[in-house]
């Protein structure tokens, strides 16, 4: 669906319903959680449950369910159970500190175009806290989260939870149906819980808005790259890959 010359009908309908789930996050258009999930329920399934892996939407649904189970907005669930215990003071679905937000850009045939300015979508609380995307953060906060995973979850998760999060959760049959792109499962890459996992034990994810992070427990290493330039394709841009290679080379 990411390379289709014309949008699939289900993508067109998802856009009409303001779901912002089969594509980039867009907190300005998404309705509050009850309306969002009711609208999602009107769409046909792309596959039967468990038949194949599909990116993104399941995590959005999980965020709605977390809010209902706790009786709190997802933003409060994440803040009280993850961010505050880990000292992640600069992570959330929005920030009032506009001077700290960078302008986001996307590449076009005519060069870079502005996607979102500091007073844009992340300068105010969204109606929908999306479990799949939409947090603003900093290198220090993401490093704190990575250290938690390297420390087997302490103080917010159990070791078994971290092991499940960072282990391959897909069957061979699910992988045979493909992923984000044709070669997604090549090179020992698969999927854990909301992040890619690799045959060498490392894990992480590359965000299409221009960020990437990779955690390598074997080397006690976390590589975090934050840029303000959106990806041009599902493939991780060269600069992100070169920074990772340099970090690994420095430890060799």
Beta strands, then each sheet from edge to edge (+ up, - down):
strand 1: 104-108
strand 2: 111-116
strand 3: 189-191
strand 4: 196-198
strand 5: 203-207
strand 6: 211-216
strand 7: 221-226
sheet 1: 1+ 2-
sheet 2: 3+ 4- 5+ 6- 7+
end
